[in-house]
């Protein structure tokens, strides 16, 4: 029996779903239970994302995107044992935006929970190489790590470093698809 926490890099997961599975809505109430192993108890699920970009004088389109995001955020916060952590959206060009701070937030939360003694298993839905230092610290504390990933979008080193793995595939997608 493991006390586990699920850490969701929403940008990663949503990109996989939109590119590989024709985009659908994820049922976030089902997701933690679909990725846990038998015997795992989910202490909490952490959802990491960035609010949509807002210029100093937001356009109607920016306000609309932010309003939709805020409604979705409230839905997540009403789910049992969910936390929402937010980074910052930065504008890189007229049409390109990027997320800042997400990987750092994930690493800090994983390490804090592990060293508090509250969890003995980390379930990470991500694929970014930048998460390796957090996984190393978690493993140094003798905590089991499980990576939920897509085969076409995962750092080889992150994949190799995690103890257990589960691929995002048709079976998982069918479980987490929102009806």
N, C-alpha and C positions, 0 to 999 in steps of 0.2 A: 504494500500500500504506500503510495507516494502522495505527498501534498504538493500540488503543482500549481504553477501560474503560467498563463498563456500570454505571450507577447506578440501582438499583431502589427507588423509594418503595413499599414493600410495602403500606402502608395504602391508597395510591391504586390500585395494581394490583388488589388483592384486592377493593376496593369496586367497581371496574368489573366484574370477573368475576362477583361475586355479584349485582349489580344488573342487568347487561345480558345475562349469559350463563348464567343459572340456577345459578351457582356450581358449580365443578368444581375439581379439584385441578390445580395448575399443575406441569408438569414443569420444574423450575428448571434441570435439566441441559441442556435444549434451548433455554431462553429466550435466553441471550446469542447463540447462533448463529442464532436465528430473527430477531433484530433487527439484526444486523450486516449490512454491505454486503459484496459480493464484494471480496476484497482486504484486508478488515480482519482484523487479528489481535487477538484479545481477550487483553489483558494480564491483566485481573482483572475480576471482577464483584463489586460491592458491594451488599449487601442491607441495607436500613434498615427497622427495625421497633422496636416497643416490647414488652417482655414484658407479659403480662397484669397488671392491677392486683392488688396484694397489700395487704390491710389490715394493720395492726400485729399483729393476731391473725387470720391467714388462715383463711377458712372452708374446709370440705372442697371446695366448688365452686371457690374461688380456687386451692387447691392442685392440683386436677385440671387446670384450665386451664393453670396454670404448668408442670405436669409435661408436658403435651402440647406446649406451646410449646418446652420444653427439648429434648424428643426431636426435634422438627422442626428446631430450631437445629443440633443435632448432625448431622442428615442434610445440611443445607446446608454445614456446615463440612467435610464429607467430600468434597464435590464439588470437582473441580479448579479452582483459581484463584478460589475464593469467599471473601469476607470478610463477616462479619456485624457490623453496627454497630447499637447500640441507644440509643434515647432513653428517655424515661420516660413511663409511663402515669399520668395524673392523674385523680382522680375529680372530676367537675364537679357531679354530683347523684347521687341514689340509683341512677339508671339510665343516666347519661351519663358517658362517659369520653373523654379526649382524649390525643393524643400531644404530647409536648414534646421539642424539640431535634432532630427529624429533619431539617428543612430546613437547619438550621445545619450539622449533620454532613455532609450531602450537599455543601453549598457548600464547606466547608473541605476535604473530601477531593478534590473536583474541582480546586480551585485548587492544592492541594499537589501532586497528581500532574502537573498541567500544568506548573507552574513547576519541578518536578524534572526535566522534560525526558523523562519516561518515556512519555507519551502525546501524540498529536497529534490525537486525536478523542475526544469525550465523547458517549456514548449515554445519554440520560436518559429513564427511564420515570417520568413524573410529570406533574402538571398545575398545580402550585401557583405562584401569583404570587410567593411569597416566595423562589423560586429564581432570580429575575431577576438579583440582584446577582452571584451565582456565575457565571451564564452570561455576564454582561457581562465579568467578570474573565477568564474562559476565552477569550472572543472577543478581548479585548485582547491576549492572548498568541498570536493568530493560529491558534487551534485550532478545528477544525471541530466544530460541535455538531449533534447529531441528537436530536430529540424524538420519543419514542414516547408516544402520547396517545390518548384517546378524545374524539371530537368533542363530546360532551355534557358533558365535564368537563375543561376546560383553560382556563387564563388566556389571553385573547386576546394579551396582551403577551408572555407566554412563548412562545406559538406563533409570533408574528411575529419574535421575537428569534432563534430557532434557525435555523441554516442549512438543515438538512434535516429532514424530518418523515416519520413513518410512523404511520398510524392503527391503533389496536387494532380489528381487524375480524374477521369470521368466518374469513378465511383464516389470520390469525395465531393466532387461538384454536384452530383445528384442529391447528396445528403444536405448540403448547405444552401441549395437553391431556394430562394424565397418564393413561395407559392402565390 
